[in-house]
């Protein structure tokens, strides 16, 4: 028996989306709302069921669900995710490579 949990999730609003590039700029070391500049809006949706997707009969896809699972090896260890330098030096390049292989964009810039 699967028990869902419910939460609030932010979704990209389709109203007034820019035609070319989405951006988010962060000023300083922390991210309070007043120090973020972006050209898109995130809309909160409440009471969204959150399920364990590992047991889905068909894996989720970008085309249908809007997200996917892509498991890859990483040089990061669990405790490394608390180390900002390792996030910049190891995780960001790994993520950039993964996104390049999956989506083949013209440009990727990490914000770490």
PyMOL commands that place a pseudoatom at each C-alpha (Angstrom):
pseudoatom trace, name=CA, resn=UNK, resi=1, chain=A, elem=C, hetatm=0, pos=[0.000, 0.000, 0.000]
pseudoatom trace, name=CA, resn=UNK, resi=2, chain=A, elem=C, hetatm=0, pos=[1.406, 3.374, -1.042]
pseudoatom trace, name=CA, resn=UNK, resi=3, chain=A, elem=C, hetatm=0, pos=[0.798, 6.340, 1.185]
pseudoatom trace, name=CA, resn=UNK, resi=4, chain=A, elem=C, hetatm=0, pos=[1.101, 9.741, -0.415]
pseudoatom trace, name=CA, resn=UNK, resi=5, chain=A, elem=C, hetatm=0, pos=[2.396, 12.755, 1.371]
pseudoatom trace, name=CA, resn=UNK, resi=6, chain=A, elem=C, hetatm=0, pos=[1.312, 16.220, 0.322]
pseudoatom trace, name=CA, resn=UNK, resi=7, chain=A, elem=C, hetatm=0, pos=[3.304, 19.400, -0.057]
pseudoatom trace, name=CA, resn=UNK, resi=8, chain=A, elem=C, hetatm=0, pos=[3.569, 22.750, -1.780]
pseudoatom trace, name=CA, resn=UNK, resi=9, chain=A, elem=C, hetatm=0, pos=[5.564, 22.862, -4.999]
pseudoatom trace, name=CA, resn=UNK, resi=10, chain=A, elem=C, hetatm=0, pos=[6.609, 25.790, -7.160]
pseudoatom trace, name=CA, resn=UNK, resi=11, chain=A, elem=C, hetatm=0, pos=[5.895, 25.580, -10.884]
pseudoatom trace, name=CA, resn=UNK, resi=12, chain=A, elem=C, hetatm=0, pos=[7.053, 27.834, -13.690]
pseudoatom trace, name=CA, resn=UNK, resi=13, chain=A, elem=C, hetatm=0, pos=[4.210, 30.148, -14.709]
pseudoatom trace, name=CA, resn=UNK, resi=14, chain=A, elem=C, hetatm=0, pos=[3.461, 30.104, -18.425]
pseudoatom trace, name=CA, resn=UNK, resi=15, chain=A, elem=C, hetatm=0, pos=[2.157, 33.679, -18.310]
pseudoatom trace, name=CA, resn=UNK, resi=16, chain=A, elem=C, hetatm=0, pos=[4.586, 36.214, -19.813]
pseudoatom trace, name=CA, resn=UNK, resi=17, chain=A, elem=C, hetatm=0, pos=[7.440, 33.762, -20.363]
pseudoatom trace, name=CA, resn=UNK, resi=18, chain=A, elem=C, hetatm=0, pos=[10.410, 35.322, -22.147]
pseudoatom trace, name=CA, resn=UNK, resi=19, chain=A, elem=C, hetatm=0, pos=[10.871, 34.144, -25.713]
pseudoatom trace, name=CA, resn=UNK, resi=20, chain=A, elem=C, hetatm=0, pos=[14.581, 33.439, -25.477]
pseudoatom trace, name=CA, resn=UNK, resi=21, chain=A, elem=C, hetatm=0, pos=[16.342, 32.760, -22.166]
pseudoatom trace, name=CA, resn=UNK, resi=22, chain=A, elem=C, hetatm=0, pos=[15.217, 32.261, -18.590]
pseudoatom trace, name=CA, resn=UNK, resi=23, chain=A, elem=C, hetatm=0, pos=[17.591, 33.682, -16.017]
pseudoatom trace, name=CA, resn=UNK, resi=24, chain=A, elem=C, hetatm=0, pos=[17.981, 33.932, -12.268]
pseudoatom trace, name=CA, resn=UNK, resi=25, chain=A, elem=C, hetatm=0, pos=[20.671, 36.146, -10.755]
pseudoatom trace, name=CA, resn=UNK, resi=26, chain=A, elem=C, hetatm=0, pos=[21.695, 35.850, -7.127]
pseudoatom trace, name=CA, resn=UNK, resi=27, chain=A, elem=C, hetatm=0, pos=[23.421, 38.704, -5.341]
pseudoatom trace, name=CA, resn=UNK, resi=28, chain=A, elem=C, hetatm=0, pos=[25.662, 37.775, -2.429]
pseudoatom trace, name=CA, resn=UNK, resi=29, chain=A, elem=C, hetatm=0, pos=[26.183, 34.498, -0.618]
pseudoatom trace, name=CA, resn=UNK, resi=30, chain=A, elem=C, hetatm=0, pos=[22.596, 33.918, 0.507]
pseudoatom trace, name=CA, resn=UNK, resi=31, chain=A, elem=C, hetatm=0, pos=[19.311, 33.862, -1.360]
pseudoatom trace, name=CA, resn=UNK, resi=32, chain=A, elem=C, hetatm=0, pos=[16.737, 36.056, 0.396]
pseudoatom trace, name=CA, resn=UNK, resi=33, chain=A, elem=C, hetatm=0, pos=[13.956, 37.008, -2.026]
pseudoatom trace, name=CA, resn=UNK, resi=34, chain=A, elem=C, hetatm=0, pos=[15.031, 40.662, -2.188]
pseudoatom trace, name=CA, resn=UNK, resi=35, chain=A, elem=C, hetatm=0, pos=[18.478, 39.636, -3.515]
pseudoatom trace, name=CA, resn=UNK, resi=36, chain=A, elem=C, hetatm=0, pos=[17.227, 37.605, -6.480]
pseudoatom trace, name=CA, resn=UNK, resi=37, chain=A, elem=C, hetatm=0, pos=[16.514, 38.928, -9.953]
pseudoatom trace, name=CA, resn=UNK, resi=38, chain=A, elem=C, hetatm=0, pos=[14.727, 36.747, -12.514]
pseudoatom trace, name=CA, resn=UNK, resi=39, chain=A, elem=C, hetatm=0, pos=[12.638, 37.082, -15.649]
pseudoatom trace, name=CA, resn=UNK, resi=40, chain=A, elem=C, hetatm=0, pos=[10.087, 34.392, -14.825]
pseudoatom trace, name=CA, resn=UNK, resi=41, chain=A, elem=C, hetatm=0, pos=[7.527, 33.703, -12.129]
pseudoatom trace, name=CA, resn=UNK, resi=42, chain=A, elem=C, hetatm=0, pos=[7.206, 30.665, -9.875]
pseudoatom trace, name=CA, resn=UNK, resi=43, chain=A, elem=C, hetatm=0, pos=[3.631, 29.853, -8.864]
pseudoatom trace, name=CA, resn=UNK, resi=44, chain=A, elem=C, hetatm=0, pos=[3.068, 27.853, -5.661]
pseudoatom trace, name=CA, resn=UNK, resi=45, chain=A, elem=C, hetatm=0, pos=[0.645, 24.930, -5.937]
pseudoatom trace, name=CA, resn=UNK, resi=46, chain=A, elem=C, hetatm=0, pos=[-0.598, 23.559, -2.611]
pseudoatom trace, name=CA, resn=UNK, resi=47, chain=A, elem=C, hetatm=0, pos=[-1.553, 20.005, -1.609]
pseudoatom trace, name=CA, resn=UNK, resi=48, chain=A, elem=C, hetatm=0, pos=[0.407, 18.330, -4.394]
pseudoatom trace, name=CA, resn=UNK, resi=49, chain=A, elem=C, hetatm=0, pos=[0.626, 14.550, -3.831]
pseudoatom trace, name=CA, resn=UNK, resi=50, chain=A, elem=C, hetatm=0, pos=[4.245, 13.420, -3.549]
pseudoatom trace, name=CA, resn=UNK, resi=51, chain=A, elem=C, hetatm=0, pos=[4.864, 9.769, -4.371]
pseudoatom trace, name=CA, resn=UNK, resi=52, chain=A, elem=C, hetatm=0, pos=[7.823, 7.429, -4.464]
pseudoatom trace, name=CA, resn=UNK, resi=53, chain=A, elem=C, hetatm=0, pos=[8.437, 7.333, -8.208]
pseudoatom trace, name=CA, resn=UNK, resi=54, chain=A, elem=C, hetatm=0, pos=[10.911, 4.449, -8.009]
pseudoatom trace, name=CA, resn=UNK, resi=55, chain=A, elem=C, hetatm=0, pos=[8.001, 1.986, -8.077]
pseudoatom trace, name=CA, resn=UNK, resi=56, chain=A, elem=C, hetatm=0, pos=[6.294, 3.454, -11.170]
pseudoatom trace, name=CA, resn=UNK, resi=57, chain=A, elem=C, hetatm=0, pos=[5.695, 0.807, -13.853]
pseudoatom trace, name=CA, resn=UNK, resi=58, chain=A, elem=C, hetatm=0, pos=[7.104, 3.191, -16.496]
pseudoatom trace, name=CA, resn=UNK, resi=59, chain=A, elem=C, hetatm=0, pos=[9.825, 5.681, -15.548]
pseudoatom trace, name=CA, resn=UNK, resi=60, chain=A, elem=C, hetatm=0, pos=[8.765, 9.351, -15.749]
pseudoatom trace, name=CA, resn=UNK, resi=61, chain=A, elem=C, hetatm=0, pos=[9.803, 11.273, -18.864]
pseudoatom trace, name=CA, resn=UNK, resi=62, chain=A, elem=C, hetatm=0, pos=[10.450, 14.917, -19.643]
pseudoatom trace, name=CA, resn=UNK, resi=63, chain=A, elem=C, hetatm=0, pos=[7.826, 14.791, -22.391]
pseudoatom trace, name=CA, resn=UNK, resi=64, chain=A, elem=C, hetatm=0, pos=[4.983, 13.399, -20.250]
pseudoatom trace, name=CA, resn=UNK, resi=65, chain=A, elem=C, hetatm=0, pos=[5.639, 14.234, -16.578]
pseudoatom trace, name=CA, resn=UNK, resi=66, chain=A, elem=C, hetatm=0, pos=[8.039, 17.152, -17.079]
pseudoatom trace, name=CA, resn=UNK, resi=67, chain=A, elem=C, hetatm=0, pos=[10.873, 15.437, -15.188]
pseudoatom trace, name=CA, resn=UNK, resi=68, chain=A, elem=C, hetatm=0, pos=[12.933, 12.290, -15.398]
pseudoatom trace, name=CA, resn=UNK, resi=69, chain=A, elem=C, hetatm=0, pos=[15.248, 10.074, -13.402]
pseudoatom trace, name=CA, resn=UNK, resi=70, chain=A, elem=C, hetatm=0, pos=[18.802, 9.847, -14.677]
pseudoatom trace, name=CA, resn=UNK, resi=71, chain=A, elem=C, hetatm=0, pos=[21.093, 7.932, -12.333]
pseudoatom trace, name=CA, resn=UNK, resi=72, chain=A, elem=C, hetatm=0, pos=[24.797, 8.439, -12.997]
pseudoatom trace, name=CA, resn=UNK, resi=73, chain=A, elem=C, hetatm=0, pos=[27.978, 7.842, -11.056]
pseudoatom trace, name=CA, resn=UNK, resi=74, chain=A, elem=C, hetatm=0, pos=[29.434, 10.857, -9.277]
pseudoatom trace, name=CA, resn=UNK, resi=75, chain=A, elem=C, hetatm=0, pos=[32.736, 11.705, -7.651]
pseudoatom trace, name=CA, resn=UNK, resi=76, chain=A, elem=C, hetatm=0, pos=[30.691, 13.361, -4.882]
pseudoatom trace, name=CA, resn=UNK, resi=77, chain=A, elem=C, hetatm=0, pos=[30.240, 11.614, -1.544]
pseudoatom trace, name=CA, resn=UNK, resi=78, chain=A, elem=C, hetatm=0, pos=[27.181, 12.199, 0.642]
pseudoatom trace, name=CA, resn=UNK, resi=79, chain=A, elem=C, hetatm=0, pos=[28.967, 14.620, 2.971]
pseudoatom trace, name=CA, resn=UNK, resi=80, chain=A, elem=C, hetatm=0, pos=[30.408, 16.583, 0.002]
pseudoatom trace, name=CA, resn=UNK, resi=81, chain=A, elem=C, hetatm=0, pos=[27.030, 18.199, -0.687]
pseudoatom trace, name=CA, resn=UNK, resi=82, chain=A, elem=C, hetatm=0, pos=[27.628, 20.421, 2.367]
pseudoatom trace, name=CA, resn=UNK, resi=83, chain=A, elem=C, hetatm=0, pos=[30.939, 21.682, 0.954]
pseudoatom trace, name=CA, resn=UNK, resi=84, chain=A, elem=C, hetatm=0, pos=[30.374, 24.675, -1.351]
pseudoatom trace, name=CA, resn=UNK, resi=85, chain=A, elem=C, hetatm=0, pos=[33.822, 24.344, -2.937]
pseudoatom trace, name=CA, resn=UNK, resi=86, chain=A, elem=C, hetatm=0, pos=[33.164, 20.707, -3.885]
pseudoatom trace, name=CA, resn=UNK, resi=87, chain=A, elem=C, hetatm=0, pos=[29.772, 21.720, -5.256]
pseudoatom trace, name=CA, resn=UNK, resi=88, chain=A, elem=C, hetatm=0, pos=[31.538, 24.224, -7.525]
pseudoatom trace, name=CA, resn=UNK, resi=89, chain=A, elem=C, hetatm=0, pos=[34.519, 22.042, -8.445]
pseudoatom trace, name=CA, resn=UNK, resi=90, chain=A, elem=C, hetatm=0, pos=[32.909, 18.606, -8.778]
pseudoatom trace, name=CA, resn=UNK, resi=91, chain=A, elem=C, hetatm=0, pos=[29.100, 18.683, -8.766]
pseudoatom trace, name=CA, resn=UNK, resi=92, chain=A, elem=C, hetatm=0, pos=[28.558, 21.668, -11.083]
pseudoatom trace, name=CA, resn=UNK, resi=93, chain=A, elem=C, hetatm=0, pos=[30.759, 20.259, -13.902]
pseudoatom trace, name=CA, resn=UNK, resi=94, chain=A, elem=C, hetatm=0, pos=[29.131, 16.814, -13.534]
pseudoatom trace, name=CA, resn=UNK, resi=95, chain=A, elem=C, hetatm=0, pos=[25.663, 18.338, -13.689]
pseudoatom trace, name=CA, resn=UNK, resi=96, chain=A, elem=C, hetatm=0, pos=[26.616, 20.519, -16.645]
pseudoatom trace, name=CA, resn=UNK, resi=97, chain=A, elem=C, hetatm=0, pos=[27.869, 17.459, -18.556]
pseudoatom trace, name=CA, resn=UNK, resi=98, chain=A, elem=C, hetatm=0, pos=[24.716, 15.516, -17.718]
pseudoatom trace, name=CA, resn=UNK, resi=99, chain=A, elem=C, hetatm=0, pos=[22.424, 18.335, -18.878]
pseudoatom trace, name=CA, resn=UNK, resi=100, chain=A, elem=C, hetatm=0, pos=[24.485, 18.748, -22.057]
pseudoatom trace, name=CA, resn=UNK, resi=101, chain=A, elem=C, hetatm=0, pos=[24.137, 15.056, -22.908]
pseudoatom trace, name=CA, resn=UNK, resi=102, chain=A, elem=C, hetatm=0, pos=[20.398, 14.930, -22.211]
pseudoatom trace, name=CA, resn=UNK, resi=103, chain=A, elem=C, hetatm=0, pos=[19.160, 18.253, -23.634]
pseudoatom trace, name=CA, resn=UNK, resi=104, chain=A, elem=C, hetatm=0, pos=[21.988, 19.349, -25.968]
pseudoatom trace, name=CA, resn=UNK, resi=105, chain=A, elem=C, hetatm=0, pos=[21.500, 23.063, -25.267]
pseudoatom trace, name=CA, resn=UNK, resi=106, chain=A, elem=C, hetatm=0, pos=[23.592, 25.767, -26.910]
pseudoatom trace, name=CA, resn=UNK, resi=107, chain=A, elem=C, hetatm=0, pos=[24.801, 27.042, -23.529]
pseudoatom trace, name=CA, resn=UNK, resi=108, chain=A, elem=C, hetatm=0, pos=[24.717, 25.958, -19.882]
pseudoatom trace, name=CA, resn=UNK, resi=109, chain=A, elem=C, hetatm=0, pos=[25.801, 28.155, -16.995]
pseudoatom trace, name=CA, resn=UNK, resi=110, chain=A, elem=C, hetatm=0, pos=[25.766, 26.983, -13.428]
pseudoatom trace, name=CA, resn=UNK, resi=111, chain=A, elem=C, hetatm=0, pos=[24.960, 29.457, -10.676]
pseudoatom trace, name=CA, resn=UNK, resi=112, chain=A, elem=C, hetatm=0, pos=[27.222, 28.060, -7.966]
for i in range(1, 112): cmd.bond("trace and resi %d" % i, "trace and resi %d" % (i + 1))
show_as sticks, trace
zoom trace
